[in-house]
Amino acid sequence: MIYYKTDSEIELMKISNLMVSKTHAAIAHMMKPGTKTIDIDKVAEEFIRDNGGIPGFLNYNGFPNTLCISVNNQVVHGIPSKYELREGDIVSVDCGVIMNGYNGDSCYTFAIGEISDEKKKLLKVTREALYKGIEQAKVGNRIGDISYAIQKHAEENGYGVVRELVGHGIGKKLHEAPEVPNFGRQGKGIKIKKNLTIAIEPMINMGRKEVRQSSDGWTIYTLDKLPSAHFEHTIAIKKDKTEILSNFDIIDEEVKKIN
């Protein structure tokens, strides 16, 4: 069952999603060599709580932390640890916040210091794929139109598109119907209607699409051990426009300060 939101509910979701983006911005200065990922997680939890939010991922289905922090060949659901970031790493940080009873959800992949040209291209193409998917998220289109646009852009650049993990509806629950795959066929899937709220999140591998799960029960790795990138926005599809509820601009501004 798909839960279409009211305009007032979407306004509440803007607040939770903006807090997610503000959290990313608040930890951006920590994205440098020598920082432990567990320390990033602690700062994020404190920031969210200090601003009246609840960490959306903490204890969700048993997940032990506020952030999913996935480094290099970790695709998603990385558990913060004593690992110290290194020059040349890429780090996807997925964050969720609950405010006013509604979930916010967004992911941003950070570059640590100077990264290789190959990794720069992976980040650029993954981020572009997200926006190409968003362009297709409009009333009258189908979910498959979003999926196809993402897959086409990634595969044209020689990358693998993860199949096992997908985007999703979002609202009072973190994961609602419908699923939003990053691969698919044009004109297939449910028809998009007014006030659908979804999280679109390309997970794109530099190499093959296949992944494996770690023995920790959470972390997903690329099977070929090549890097993976992940960008995610929560959006609301209005009658005549699509509104991005999360915000990369404020994160980009902080990233510029450390580079």
Backbone hydrogen bonds in HBPLUS format (Angstrom, degrees):
<---DONOR---> <-ACCEPTOR-->    atom                        ^
c    i                          cat <-CA-CA->   ^        H-A-AA   ^      H-
h    n   atom  resd res      DA  || num        DHA   H-A  angle D-A-AA Bond
n    s   type  num  typ     dist DA aas  dist angle  dist       angle   num
A0005-LYS N   A0195-ASN O   2.95 MM 190  5.37 154.6  2.01 159.6 151.8     1
A0010-ILE N   A0006-THR O   3.07 MM   4  6.39 154.6  2.13 149.9 156.5     2
A0011-GLU N   A0007-ASP O   3.08 MM   4  6.40 147.1  2.19 142.7 151.4     3
A0012-LEU N   A0008-SER O   3.16 MM   4  6.49 148.1  2.27 140.5 148.2     4
A0013-MET N   A0009-GLU O   2.91 MM   4  6.26 149.2  2.00 146.1 155.4     5
A0014-LYS N   A0010-ILE O   2.95 MM   4  6.24 137.4  2.14 142.9 153.9     6
A0015-ILE N   A0012-LEU O   3.14 MM   3  5.39 128.4  2.42 100.4 112.4     7
A0017-ASN N   A0013-MET O   2.98 MM   4  6.08 162.1  2.01 151.3 156.7     8
A0018-LEU N   A0014-LYS O   2.87 MM   4  5.91 151.4  1.95 143.5 151.3     9
A0019-MET N   A0015-ILE O   3.09 MM   4  6.28 149.1  2.19 141.0 149.1    10
A0020-VAL N   A0016-SER O   3.16 MM   4  6.49 143.6  2.30 138.0 147.2    11
A0021-SER N   A0017-ASN O   3.16 MM   4  6.52 160.7  2.20 147.0 150.5    12
A0022-LYS N   A0018-LEU O   2.84 MM   4  6.11 154.3  1.90 148.9 156.9    13
A0023-THR N   A0019-MET O   2.92 MM   4  6.07 143.1  2.06 140.9 150.3    14
A0023-THR N   A0020-VAL O   3.10 MM   3  5.10 122.5  2.45  93.4 108.1    15
A0024-HIS N   A0020-VAL O   3.05 MM   4  6.47 155.2  2.11 149.9 156.0    16
A0025-ALA N   A0021-SER O   2.96 MM   4  6.25 158.0  2.00 147.4 153.7    17
A0026-ALA N   A0022-LYS O   2.86 MM   4  6.04 142.6  2.00 138.1 148.6    18
A0027-ILE N   A0023-THR O   3.14 MM   4  6.44 134.6  2.36 145.5 155.8    19
A0027-ILE N   A0024-HIS O   3.27 MM   3  5.43 137.7  2.46  98.2 109.0    20
A0028-ALA N   A0025-ALA O   3.36 MM   3  5.16 150.6  2.45  94.4 102.8    21
A0030-MET N   A0027-ILE O   2.90 MM   3  5.44 154.9  1.97 117.7 125.9    22
A0031-MET N   A0028-ALA O   3.02 MM   3  5.43 165.1  2.05 115.7 120.5    23
A0032-LYS N   A0030-MET O   2.81 MM   2  5.65 132.5  2.04 110.8  95.7    24
A0035-THR N   A0032-LYS O   3.32 MM   3  6.20 161.9  2.35 148.4 149.2    25
A0034-GLY N   A0085-LEU O   2.78 MM  51  5.28 162.0  1.81 144.9 143.5    26
A0085-LEU N   A0035-THR O   2.82 MM  50  5.42 165.4  1.84 148.5 147.5    27
A0039-ASP N   A0036-LYS O   3.05 MM   3  5.37 132.3  2.29 103.6 115.9    28
A0040-ILE N   A0036-LYS O   3.34 MM   4  6.80 148.1  2.45 145.9 154.4    29
A0037-THR N   A0083-TYR O   3.05 MM  46  6.00 148.2  2.15 158.8 166.9    30
A0041-ASP N   A0037-THR O   3.13 MM   4  6.41 156.2  2.18 145.2 151.1    31
A0038-ILE N   A0081-SER O   2.79 MM  43  4.68 139.1  1.96 158.9 145.6    32
A0042-LYS N   A0038-ILE O   3.08 MM   4  6.35 151.4  2.16 141.4 148.3    33
A0043-VAL N   A0039-ASP O   3.14 MM   4  6.37 161.3  2.17 147.7 151.6    34
A0044-ALA N   A0040-ILE O   3.02 MM   4  6.27 158.7  2.07 150.1 156.1    35
A0045-GLU N   A0041-ASP O   2.98 MM   4  6.25 162.8  2.01 152.8 156.7    36
A0046-GLU N   A0042-LYS O   3.06 MM   4  6.24 165.8  2.08 149.7 153.6    37
A0047-PHE N   A0043-VAL O   2.92 MM   4  6.08 158.8  1.96 149.0 155.2    38
A0048-ILE N   A0044-ALA O   2.97 MM   4  6.16 166.0  1.99 154.5 157.6    39
A0049-ARG N   A0045-GLU O   3.04 MM   4  6.22 171.6  2.04 154.1 156.4    40
A0050-ASP N   A0046-GLU O   2.86 MM   4  5.93 158.5  1.90 148.8 155.6    41
A0051-ASN N   A0047-PHE O   3.17 MM   4  6.29 132.3  2.41 139.1 149.9    42
A0051-ASN N   A0048-ILE O   3.19 MM   3  5.30 137.4  2.38  97.7 109.3    43
A0053-GLY N   A0048-ILE O   2.87 MM   5  5.06 156.5  1.92 153.2 146.5    44
A0052-GLY N   A0049-ARG O   3.09 MM   3  5.18 160.7  2.13 113.2 112.4    45
A0054-ILE N   A0098-ILE O   3.02 MM  44  5.03 147.2  2.13 139.6 149.1    46
A0098-ILE N   A0054-ILE O   2.82 MM  44  5.03 159.5  1.86 149.6 156.3    47
A0056-GLY N   A0096-GLY O   2.79 MM  40  4.47 161.9  1.82 113.1 113.2    48
A0060-TYR N   A0057-PHE O   2.86 MM   3  5.04 165.8  1.88 126.4 127.6    49
A0059-ASN N   A0063-PHE O   2.61 MM   4  4.71 149.0  1.71 163.3 162.7    50
A0062-GLY N   A0059-ASN O   3.18 MM   3  4.42 170.6  2.19 100.9  98.3    51
A0063-PHE N   A0060-TYR O   2.97 MM   3  5.31 167.7  1.99 115.9 120.0    52
A0068-CYS N   A0094-ASP O   3.05 MM  26  5.04 168.1  2.07 147.3 151.1    53
A0094-ASP N   A0068-CYS O   2.89 MM  26  5.04 166.2  1.91 151.0 155.0    54
A0069-ILE N   A0078-GLY O   2.89 MM   9  4.78 144.6  2.01 132.2 131.5    55
A0070-SER N   A0092-SER O   2.89 MM  22  5.15 168.6  1.90 153.3 156.4    56
A0092-SER N   A0070-SER O   2.83 MM  22  5.15 157.2  1.88 158.8 154.3    57
A0074-GLN N   A0071-VAL O   3.00 MM   3  5.26 157.7  2.05 119.6 126.3    58
A0072-ASN N   A0090-ILE O   2.83 MM  18  5.25 170.5  1.83 161.7 165.0    59
A0228-SER N   A0072-ASN O   2.93 MM 156  6.11 148.6  2.03 148.7 144.3    60
A0222-THR N   A0073-ASN O   2.90 MM 149  5.57 149.8  1.99 157.3 165.9    61
A0075-VAL N   A0220-ILE O   2.56 MM 145  5.37 155.0  1.62 149.3 158.1    62
A0220-ILE N   A0076-VAL O   3.05 MM 144  5.48 169.2  2.06 163.6 162.3    63
A0089-ASP N   A0086-ARG O   3.00 MM   3  5.67 159.7  2.04 144.9 144.1    64
A0088-GLY N   A0112-ILE O   2.82 MM  24  5.49 165.9  1.83 159.7 157.8    65
A0112-ILE N   A0089-ASP O   2.93 MM  23  5.24 162.4  1.96 163.7 158.4    66
A0091-VAL N   A0110-PHE O   2.83 MM  19  5.08 162.6  1.86 148.3 154.3    67
A0110-PHE N   A0091-VAL O   2.75 MM  19  5.08 161.8  1.78 145.8 140.8    68
A0093-VAL N   A0108-TYR O   2.91 MM  15  5.54 171.6  1.92 149.2 150.2    69
A0108-TYR N   A0093-VAL O   3.12 MM  15  5.54 154.3  2.19 137.4 142.9    70
A0095-CYS N   A0106-SER O   3.05 MM  11  5.77 170.4  2.06 155.7 158.0    71
A0106-SER N   A0095-CYS O   3.17 MM  11  5.77 159.3  2.21 158.9 165.2    72
A0097-VAL N   A0104-GLY O   3.09 MM   7  5.07 150.6  2.18 124.8 132.8    73
A0104-GLY N   A0097-VAL O   2.70 MM   7  5.07 142.0  1.84 150.2 162.3    74
A0099-MET N   A0102-TYR O   3.03 MM   3  5.52 159.5  2.07 154.2 154.6    75
A0102-TYR N   A0099-MET O   2.93 MM   3  5.52 170.9  1.94 123.8 126.7    76
A0103-ASN N   A0171-GLY O   2.86 MM  68  5.53 168.6  1.88 149.1 151.7    77
A0107-CYS N   A0232-GLU O   3.32 MM 125  4.62 149.7  2.42 105.6 113.4    78
A0232-GLU N   A0107-CYS O   2.97 MM 125  4.62 155.9  2.03 133.3 126.9    79
A0120-LYS N   A0116-SER O   2.94 MM   4  6.27 156.3  1.99 150.7 158.2    80
A0121-LYS N   A0117-ASP O   2.99 MM   4  6.19 157.0  2.05 146.0 151.0    81
A0122-LEU N   A0118-GLU O   3.10 MM   4  6.35 155.5  2.16 141.1 147.9    82
A0123-LEU N   A0119-LYS O   2.98 MM   4  6.26 162.8  2.01 155.3 158.1    83
A0124-LYS N   A0120-LYS O   2.99 MM   4  6.19 162.0  2.02 148.3 153.7    84
A0125-VAL N   A0121-LYS O   2.87 MM   4  6.02 170.8  1.88 159.5 161.0    85
A0126-THR N   A0122-LEU O   3.00 MM   4  6.04 160.1  2.04 146.9 152.8    86
A0127-ARG N   A0123-LEU O   3.03 MM   4  6.12 162.5  2.06 148.0 152.8    87
A0128-GLU N   A0124-LYS O   2.93 MM   4  6.14 157.4  1.99 146.6 153.6    88
A0129-ALA N   A0125-VAL O   2.82 MM   4  6.00 152.6  1.90 145.7 153.3    89
A0130-LEU N   A0126-THR O   3.10 MM   4  6.43 148.5  2.21 143.5 150.9    90
A0131-TYR N   A0127-ARG O   3.32 MM   4  6.71 159.6  2.36 149.3 152.8    91
A0132-LYS N   A0128-GLU O   2.89 MM   4  6.19 147.2  2.00 149.7 160.2    92
A0133-GLY N   A0129-ALA O   2.96 MM   4  6.19 147.9  2.07 145.0 153.0    93
A0134-ILE N   A0130-LEU O   2.97 MM   4  6.32 153.9  2.04 146.0 153.7    94
A0135-GLU N   A0131-TYR O   2.96 MM   4  6.14 149.3  2.05 141.7 149.0    95
A0136-GLN N   A0133-GLY O   3.07 MM   3  5.40 139.1  2.25 104.4 115.4    96
A0137-ALA N   A0134-ILE O   2.95 MM   3  4.99 154.9  2.01 105.0 113.3    97
A0138-LYS N   A0136-GLN O   3.04 MM   2  5.77 123.8  2.37 108.5  92.6    98
A0141-ASN N   A0138-LYS O   3.05 MM   3  5.80 162.4  2.08 140.3 145.9    99
A0140-GLY N   A0192-ILE O   3.02 MM  52  5.52 167.5  2.04 148.6 148.0   100
A0192-ILE N   A0141-ASN O   2.71 MM  51  5.56 174.9  1.71 163.5 162.6   101
A0145-ASP N   A0142-ARG O   2.88 MM   3  5.43 145.9  2.00 113.4 123.3   102
A0143-ILE N   A0190-ILE O   3.08 MM  47  5.82 148.9  2.18 153.0 162.1   103
A0146-ILE N   A0143-ILE O   3.00 MM   3  5.37 125.4  2.31 107.7 120.7   104
A0147-SER N   A0143-ILE O   3.09 MM   4  6.45 165.3  2.11 154.6 158.2   105
A0144-GLY N   A0188-LYS O   2.81 MM  44  4.76 144.6  1.93 156.8 151.8   106
A0148-TYR N   A0144-GLY O   2.85 MM   4  5.87 163.0  1.88 144.7 149.3   107
A0149-ALA N   A0145-ASP O   3.21 MM   4  6.24 160.5  2.25 138.3 143.2   108
A0150-ILE N   A0146-ILE O   3.21 MM   4  6.51 159.5  2.25 154.2 159.0   109
A0151-GLN N   A0147-SER O   3.01 MM   4  6.22 174.6  2.01 156.8 158.4   110
A0152-LYS N   A0148-TYR O   2.84 MM   4  5.88 168.5  1.86 156.0 159.5   111
A0153-HIS N   A0149-ALA O   3.28 MM   4  6.34 166.5  2.30 141.3 144.5   112
A0154-ALA N   A0150-ILE O   3.09 MM   4  6.30 166.8  2.11 156.3 160.1   113
A0155-GLU N   A0151-GLN O   2.88 MM   4  5.95 172.1  1.88 159.4 162.1   114
A0156-GLU N   A0152-LYS O   2.93 MM   4  5.91 150.2  2.02 145.0 153.0   115
A0157-ASN N   A0154-ALA O   3.12 MM   3  5.36 138.8  2.30  99.4 111.0   116
A0159-TYR N   A0154-ALA O   3.08 MM   5  5.38 163.6  2.11 141.9 139.3   117
A0158-GLY N   A0155-GLU O   2.96 MM   3  4.84 162.0  2.00 103.9 107.7   118
A0160-GLY N   A0205-ASN O   2.96 MM  45  4.90 155.1  2.02 138.7 144.1   119
A0205-ASN N   A0160-GLY O   2.78 MM  45  4.90 167.8  1.79 157.0 157.6   120
A0162-VAL N   A0203-MET O   3.29 MM  41  5.92 168.9  2.30 170.4 172.7   121
A0167-GLY N   A0180-VAL O   2.81 MM  13  4.39 150.7  1.89 136.3 129.3   122
A0180-VAL N   A0167-GLY O   2.87 MM  13  4.39 164.5  1.90 110.2 108.0   123
A0168-HIS N   A0199-ALA O   3.02 MM  31  5.31 143.1  2.16 137.1 148.0   124
A0199-ALA N   A0168-HIS O   2.64 MM  31  5.31 164.5  1.66 161.8 166.7   125
A0169-GLY N   A0176-GLU O   2.99 MM   7  4.36 137.9  2.17 138.5 130.3   126
A0169-GLY N   A0178-PRO O   2.91 MM   9  5.26 115.6  2.34 133.7 149.9   127
A0176-GLU N   A0169-GLY O   2.83 MM   7  4.36 162.0  1.86 120.6 119.0   128
A0170-ILE N   A0197-THR O   3.21 MM  27  5.95 149.9  2.30 136.9 135.5   129
A0171-GLY N   A0173-LYS O   2.96 MM   2  5.11 154.2  2.03 152.7 154.8   130
A0188-LYS N   A0185-ARG O   3.34 MM   3  5.78 149.2  2.44 134.8 132.0   131
A0195-ASN N   A0237-ILE O   2.60 MM  42  5.17 148.0  1.70 161.4 167.2   132
A0237-ILE N   A0196-LEU O   2.93 MM  41  5.43 167.4  1.95 158.7 162.8   133
A0198-ILE N   A0235-ILE O   3.07 MM  37  5.61 145.3  2.19 145.9 156.1   134
A0235-ILE N   A0198-ILE O   2.84 MM  37  5.61 167.9  1.85 166.5 168.0   135
A0200-ILE N   A0233-HIS O   2.97 MM  33  5.71 152.5  2.04 172.7 169.2   136
A0233-HIS N   A0200-ILE O   3.16 MM  33  5.71 151.0  2.24 156.6 161.4   137
A0204-ILE N   A0229-ALA O   2.98 MM  25  5.44 150.7  2.06 152.2 159.6   138
A0229-ALA N   A0204-ILE O   2.91 MM  25  5.44 162.3  1.94 153.2 156.9   139
A0206-MET N   A0227-PRO O   2.90 MM  21  5.66 174.4  1.90 165.6 163.7   140
A0223-LEU N   A0210-GLU O   2.98 MM  13  5.53 169.1  1.99 135.8 132.5   141
A0212-ARG N   A0221-TYR O   2.86 MM   9  5.35 152.2  1.94 146.9 154.2   142
A0221-TYR N   A0212-ARG O   2.80 MM   9  5.35 162.8  1.83 162.8 166.6   143
A0214-SER N   A0219-THR O   2.73 MM   5  5.26 165.6  1.75 167.1 170.1   144
A0217-GLY N   A0214-SER O   3.12 MM   3  5.79 164.5  2.14 116.8 120.3   145
A0225-LYS N   A0222-THR O   3.32 MM   3  5.13 159.6  2.36  97.8 103.6   146
A0245-LEU N   A0234-THR O   2.85 MM  11  5.62 150.4  1.93 149.2 158.7   147
A0236-ALA N   A0243-GLU O   2.81 MM   7  5.17 159.5  1.85 151.8 159.0   148
A0243-GLU N   A0236-ALA O   2.80 MM   7  5.17 169.3  1.81 163.8 161.5   149
A0238-LYS N   A0241-LYS O   2.76 MM   3  5.18 138.4  1.93 158.3 170.5   150
A0251-ILE N   A0248-PHE O   3.00 MM   3  5.15 126.7  2.29 101.6 116.3   151
A0252-ASP N   A0248-PHE O   2.80 MM   4  6.04 168.3  1.82 166.5 169.8   152
A0253-GLU N   A0249-ASP O   3.04 MM   4  6.25 153.8  2.11 147.6 153.8   153
A0254-GLU N   A0251-ILE O   3.02 MM   3  5.28 118.9  2.41 102.6 117.1   154
A0255-VAL N   A0251-ILE O   2.91 MM   4  6.22 156.0  1.96 155.6 163.5   155
A0256-LYS N   A0252-ASP O   2.99 MM   4  6.22 154.4  2.06 151.2 156.6   156
A0257-LYS N   A0254-GLU O   3.12 MM   3  5.26 131.4  2.37  98.3 110.8   157
A0258-ILE N   A0255-VAL O   3.08 MM   3  5.51 144.0  2.21 108.6 118.2   158
